[in-house]
Amino acid sequence: MAASAVQLRITNNVATIALNRPEARNALTAQMIGDLADAIRSCQSGDVRAVLLTGSGDAFCAGADVRDFVDHLESGGPEGLSQHIREVAAKLHREVVLGLLRLEKPVVAAVNGVAAGAGFSLMLACDMRIAASSARFLMAYANIGATADGGSSYLLPRLVGAAKAMEVYLASQPMSAEIALQIGLVSQICQKEKLEQHALETAARLAQGPTVAYGRVKALFQRSWDTGIEDHLDAETREISDIALTRDFQEGIRAFTGKRQAWFQGI
């Protein structure tokens, strides 16, 4: 039996999702997008307190499988291709990108190789991005005459600024990990042979933290772009008063005043 193109394993409250189509640089097919959506939904389990997203082999994700687009163009013409892309993009957006953004726990991307096109967008939807020093980044869409998808036209300007985001799209050329770090696209880089262990340790550390608070702050950050300051301050008031009801907060303040390490349980 062939190995699944999306693999999920849960160990010590950390869910590792690995895109597993290394022979195609983990390029996404419609089936993979569905499997990835299923894996993200599985991470909603209370057993999962942090998520690590990575790729198998030498690539993180090279984007959509363009050969699949050509097949649909030849079999169904432009209209058939357009309908196929509409269906695939809708599933990618509604179930994968929004799934990652709305997941109430931290998501770490371990970018082990090229992140291009939709793979670039997947990385942006994660909360932290750690890259191998040999990783390369490119939007790639302009190289095939495409507009951006996967949320990248929304997320990238908020991460690096509107002017730099437009430059990245227009250039559609590989960017080094060092440049990605300089512009704020990734938060850390390390040697490739150390990436898996370092990213896993980062996710494990987050899994031991106050994950209820992490999830609520994640939502606050996302809503901040769409609300005025007064409404947002009201939202912060609601969240910080509600968080006082959690055992993690009560443990946190007791540990702080007792000058000891807090033991968070995600409740």
Secondary structure as the mmCIF struct_conf table of DSSP 4:
data_model
#
loop_
_struct_conf.conf_type_id
_struct_conf.id
_struct_conf.beg_label_comp_id
_struct_conf.beg_label_asym_id
_struct_conf.beg_label_seq_id
_struct_conf.end_label_comp_id
_struct_conf.end_label_asym_id
_struct_conf.end_label_seq_id
HELX_LH_PP_P HELX_LH_PP_P1 ALA A 2 SER A 4
BEND BEND1 ALA A 5 ALA A 5
STRN STRN1 VAL A 6 THR A 11
TURN_TY1_P TURN_TY1_P1 ASN A 12 ASN A 13
STRN STRN2 VAL A 14 LEU A 19
HELX_RH_3T_P HELX_RH_3T_P1 PRO A 22 ALA A 24
TURN_TY1_P TURN_TY1_P2 ARG A 25 ASN A 26
STRN STRN3 LEU A 28 LEU A 28
HELX_RH_AL_P HELX_RH_AL_P1 ALA A 30 SER A 42
TURN_TY1_P TURN_TY1_P3 CYS A 43 GLN A 44
BEND BEND2 SER A 45 SER A 45
TURN_TY1_P TURN_TY1_P4 GLY A 46 ASP A 47
BEND BEND3 ARG A 49 ARG A 49
STRN STRN4 ALA A 50 GLY A 55
BEND BEND4 SER A 56 SER A 56
TURN_TY1_P TURN_TY1_P5 GLY A 57 ASP A 58
STRN STRN5 ALA A 59 CYS A 61
STRN STRN6 ALA A 64 ALA A 64
HELX_RH_AL_P HELX_RH_AL_P2 VAL A 66 LYS A 91
HELX_RH_PI_P HELX_RH_PI_P1 LEU A 92 VAL A 97
HELX_RH_AL_P HELX_RH_AL_P3 LEU A 98 ARG A 102
BEND BEND5 GLU A 104 LYS A 105
STRN STRN7 VAL A 107 VAL A 111
BEND BEND6 GLY A 113 GLY A 113
STRN STRN8 VAL A 114 ALA A 116
TURN_TY1_P TURN_TY1_P6 GLY A 117 GLY A 117
HELX_RH_AL_P HELX_RH_AL_P4 ALA A 118 LEU A 124
TURN_TY1_P TURN_TY1_P7 ALA A 125 ALA A 125
BEND BEND7 CYS A 126 ASP A 127
STRN STRN9 MET A 128 ALA A 132
TURN_TY1_P TURN_TY1_P8 SER A 133 SER A 134
STRN STRN10 ARG A 136 LEU A 138
HELX_RH_3T_P HELX_RH_3T_P2 TYR A 141 ILE A 144
TURN_TY1_P TURN_TY1_P9 GLY A 145 GLY A 145
TURN_TY1_P TURN_TY1_P10 GLY A 150 GLY A 151
HELX_RH_AL_P HELX_RH_AL_P5 SER A 152 VAL A 160
HELX_RH_AL_P HELX_RH_AL_P6 ALA A 162 ALA A 171
STRN STRN11 MET A 175 SER A 176
HELX_RH_AL_P HELX_RH_AL_P7 ALA A 177 GLN A 182
TURN_TY1_P TURN_TY1_P11 ILE A 183 GLY A 184
BEND BEND8 LEU A 185 LEU A 185
BEND BEND9 SER A 187 SER A 187
STRN STRN12 GLN A 188 CYS A 190
HELX_RH_AL_P HELX_RH_AL_P8 LYS A 192 ALA A 207
TURN_TY1_P TURN_TY1_P12 GLN A 208 GLN A 208
BEND BEND10 GLY A 209 GLY A 209
HELX_RH_AL_P HELX_RH_AL_P9 THR A 211 ARG A 223
TURN_TY1_P TURN_TY1_P13 SER A 224 ASP A 226
BEND BEND11 THR A 227 THR A 227
HELX_RH_AL_P HELX_RH_AL_P10 ILE A 229 ILE A 243
TURN_TY1_P TURN_TY1_P14 ALA A 244 LEU A 245
BEND BEND12 THR A 246 THR A 246
HELX_RH_AL_P HELX_RH_AL_P11 ARG A 247 THR A 257
TURN_TY1_P TURN_TY1_P15 GLY A 258 LYS A 259
BEND BEND13 ARG A 260 ARG A 260
#
